[in-house]
């Protein structure tokens, strides 16, 4: 396993903050277009980092990997849906018939509901998109590696990722992109970073420390909203945030930093719970964070406290148990030697 890359925690914490504050103070931070894009690029990077290791693309290991990923996101996802049902029955009973109709779709990631059923359901669209990336990405890698092209496996993957990403951008611009692949280019950008960081030329280009800090500043600066609604400006902001995130990841992988910020690492560790829990708090206390700075502070404290508890007692035990039961076996298709995969 690779060593922990500290700036990835910076990105997770920044993304979680952008979403949590953006949903209550959009004049301060555009919650979705920046935070969500950052999360998707990170997911693409982390998933490709795992699958590209020696022997990981065997059928058995792919299945185990997918079970691990579901063990990571699904338990807390179920807790979220259970809380949504309780909150809806207790506070928004008029929504219950619609929620009941959509429950099977939500439980199986079959489709995104276009009906507003509260923040608790409203944030789940990203999990739907992430789920389908988990399912399809190993297949995409295997198909690209199987292409009868006389190039190295890394070039096959980078070329294939770039081609698919451009296709997604085009069909999205035409308004024809299915929701399941709407952000696929963001994931593939993250996946491409795993391959680019192996290149000595790329490593030399991104080695200056100023690039890491400059890219991080750009990502944070994008918190200043200039997009009104999901128009061209929103898409540009989202894609710029994704590109900035990719540069941060690449620069950090090439030039590890010595800086460590415990509070940032803490927020990063509970960021998945934060993303889900803040929506439930907003459903229960819809106006609290809007009314005053005191209300905002209470809202943030509640989100962090509950998220710490759910990460500690829901996410962590199940994730650990899944990893213990789903151990990978070596042997199978690989993009290179074991030595190449180490950093």
N, C-alpha and C positions, 0 to 999 in steps of 0.2 A: 504494500500500500504506500501511496505517496504521502509525504509529509504534509501537514496542515499548512495551507496558504493563507496567511493572516488577512490580506486584502479581500479575500472572498467573504470573510466575516464583515468587513467594512461595507461591502456591497449588499449583503443580506440585511444588515441593520439599516442601511440607507433605504433599501427597497421597502422594508416593513414600515419605516417611519413615513415614507412618501404615501403609502396606502392609508395608514391609520389616521394621519393628520389630514390627508387630502379628502377623505370622506366627510370630514366635519368642518374643515377650513379650506375649501377649494381655492380661495383667493390667496392662500399661502403656498399650497402645494397641489399640483395636479395628480391626485392619487393614482389613477389607473395607468396612464400612458407611460410614466417613468418607472414606477415600482414594479408593475407587472412585467414590463419588458426586461427589466434587470433580472427578475426571477427566472424568466424563460431562458435567457442566455446562460445563466448559471446552471440551470437544469441540463441544458444541452452539453455544456462543458463537463459536468460531473458524470453524466451518463456515458458519454463517449470515453472519458478517462477510465471508467470501469470496464467497458466492453472491449477496449483496445488492448487490454493486457493479454499476455500469452494464454491461449487456450480458452478465453472467455466466450468466444463465439461458437462453442459447441452447443448442440441443441439442449442438452441437459443443463448446462450453465446458464443459458439464456432463460430457460424456464425458472430456474432458481433465482436469477437476478430479478425477473419480473415479480416473483413472489415477494422478494425482499422489498422492492419498490412499493408494492401494494401494502405490505406490512408497515411501511413507513408512512403512507398517506391515508390508508383506508380506515384504521381504527379511529383516528381523530375526526375523520370525515363522517363516520357513523355517529359519533358523539355530537357533532354539529347538527346532523339531521334530527337526532332525537331531541336536542334542545330547541331546534326550530319548531318541531311539532308541538312541544309543550308550550312554547311562547305563543304560537299561533292559536292554540286552543284556549289559552288563558287570556290573551290580550287582543287577538285579531281573528275572532271566530268566523268573521265573514270570508276570510281567506282560506279557511280549512277545506272546503270542497275542491278548490283549485289545487291546493297543495296536495291533497289526497290523490288527485288525478295524476299529478306529476311525480309522485313518490317513486314509482317503479323506474321511471326514466332517470331520476336522480340517483337512485341506488345502483343502477347498472351502467351509468355514463352513456345511456343510449342517445340522449339529445339534451340540448340546453333549453330550459324553459324561457320563453320570451315574455312571460307574464311577471309583473312585479309582485313578489311574495315576501318582500322584506329584505333587509341587508343580509340576513343569515343565509338565504338562498341566493341572493344577488351575487355574492362573491364566489359561488361554486363553479361558475363558468370556467375559471382558470384551471380548476382540477379536472374538468372534463377534457380540456385541451391537453393538459399534461398527461392524462391517462392515455389518450390516443397516441401521443408521442411515444410513451413507454412501449406501447404495443407494436407500433409500426417501425420504430427506429432500428431495432436489431435486424428486422427483415430488410430494410433499406441498405444497411451495411453489408449484409450477406449478398444481396443482389449486385451491389456495386463491385464487391470483391470478386464476384463470379464473372464479371464482364471479360470477354476475350480480347483484352487490350494489353499490349506489351509495354506496360509501364509499371512502376512500383505501386504497391498497394496504397501507400499514402497518397500518391497522385490520383489514383482511381477515386479514392474517397473524397479528396478535396475537390476534384473536378465534378464529381457527382453531387456533392453537397451544394456547390456553387450553382450548378445547373438547376437543381430542384428549388433552391432558394429564389433564383431569378424567376422561375416559373410561378412560384407562389406569389411573389410581388406583383407579377403581371396580372394574374387572375384576381388578386385582391383589388388591384386598381380598376379592373373591369367589373368589380362587384359580383364576381362569380365564385369566390373562394368559399368552400364549405367551412363551417365554423370549426370543425375538427383540425383543419390545417391552416387556419387563418394566421397563426403566428409561427408557422413551421420554419420560416426563414430565421427567426430569432433563435430557435433551438439549434439549427444547423450552423449558425454563426458561432455559438458556443462550442459545438462539436468540432468545428474547423480549427478553433484555437488549439485544441489538443494536438492536432497534426502540425500546425504552423510552429508551435513552440519547439518542435524537434529540429527545425531547420536552422543550421548555423547562421545563414544569412539573416533570417528573421530575428534570431536571438541577438545578433549584433545590432540590428536596426532599432530594437526596442529596449536595449540595455540601459540607456540614460535614465537616471532616476526621475528627471524632470518629466518624462513621458508618463510615468505612473501617476505622479501627483497632478499633472496637467489634465490627464483623462479623468481622474477622480473629481477634480474641480468642475470639469465640463458636465459630468453626470449630476453633480449636486446643483450646478447652476440651472440645469433643466427643470429644477423644481419651481422655477419662476414660470408660471403658466402664460403661454401665448397662444394656445389653441382653444378655440371656442367650439366645443362639441367634437364629434368624430368626423372632422373634415380633413382636408389636405394638411393643415397645420398640425392636427393631432397625430396623423400618420407620420409626418416628418419628425415630430418630437419623439414619438415612440421609437422610430428607426434610429434616430440619433442617440437616444438613450441606450439602445441595444449595442450600437457600434462603440460608444464610450465604455460600456461595460466590458465588451470584448477586449478593448485595448488595455483596460485595467487588469483583466485576468492574464492576458498575454505578458504584459510588462511585469506583473507580480510573479508569474511562474519563472520568468527568465532571471529576474533580480529579486530574490526574496528580501523582504524587509525585516528589520530588527525591532520595529515598533509593535507594541502590544497594548491594547486598550481593553482592560477587563470588562468594562460596562458595555462596550461595543460587542465583544465576544458573547456576553450574556444575552444581549438583544438578538444577536444572530442565532444563538442556540435555540431560542424559543420563538423564532420568527414565523415558523409555520403555524404554531398555535396563535400567535399574535394576529396573523392574517385572518384566521377564522373567528377567534374570540371577539375581536373588536366589532365584528358585524353583529354578533349576538348582543353585545352591550348597547349598540346603537338601536337595536330593535326594542330592547327593554327600556332604555332611557334615550328616546329619539332627540330630545332637545337639550339635554344637559350640556354637551360639549359646545353647543352653539351659543349658549346664553352668556357666558362670561369666561374669563381666563381661569377662574377658580373651578368652574364646571369642566373646562378642558383638562385641567390638572387632575381632577378626580377621575374623569373618564380614562386618562392615560394610566393612572395608578391602578384602576380596576382591571384594565386590559392586561397590564404587565403582571399583576398578582395572579389573576386567573390563568394566564398563559404559562406562568411558571409552574403552577399546579398541574395543568394538563400535560405539559411537556414531561414533568417529573413522574407523574403517576399513570399517564395513558401512553404517550408517545414512546418514552424511553424504554419501559419494560417490554413492550410488545416488539419494538424495533430490535432490541437486544436478543429477545427470544427467537425472532425470525432469523437473525444472522447466525445464531448458534445452530439452528436446525437446517438452514440452507447453506451449507458450506460448499464452495466451488471445488470442482475437480479439474486438474490440469489435463492438457491434451485437447487438440481441436484446432480449428482455423484461427490464425492470428495474423495481424498486420506486420509483425516483425518479431525480433527476438525478445526474450525477457529482458535483456540488458537495455534494449532500445526503449522499453516501456518504463524503465525506472528513471526517476529524476533526482 
